Amino acid sequence: MAAERSEPVSSRPSLLSLLKYLDPALIDKLKELGAKVEEIYVYESSLPVDAELKGRFFQDLTSGKIDAIVFGSGLSAKNIFKMLSEKAPMETLRDTVNCNVTTVAIGPTTAEALMEMGVKVDVTPEDYLFEKALTALAAHWVCH
């Protein structure tokens, strides 16, 4: 969580590096607070096009070779299930993940997106970083 600052947002320049297709709520809030926001899109999330890779991922998931999935964003979660839905119905995929995979959400927004799709979230780190997510996953496995 960010520390409170006494300096108004409008007195500082704001530059955001963003994932294309990001929920605009953060940008809107900063602008509402008077910030001058410049958006720079540094990467874009898309579905894999390699059919062999997609097929192998699906096979590994359904055969129990995948123990955990770390979701880095709500969009990545939606994209993975969209990709997998080419191979099986969403209900089957959801059941497979919910019963056989430890699901890690990088933060609360990602967790919310997963839960909206009916996917359980086993782990969400206190700090929204991949390193912390992996540490939290390891701690989860030690306790279970």
Buried (B, 14 or more C-beta within 10 A) or exposed (E): EEEEEEEEBEEEEBEBEBBEEBEEEEBEEBBEEEBEBEEEEEEEBEEEEEEEEBEEBBEEBBEEEBEBBBBBBBBBBBBBBEBBEEBBEBEEBBEBBEEBBBBBBBBEBBBEBBEEBBBBBBBBBEEBEEEBBBBBBEEBEEEE
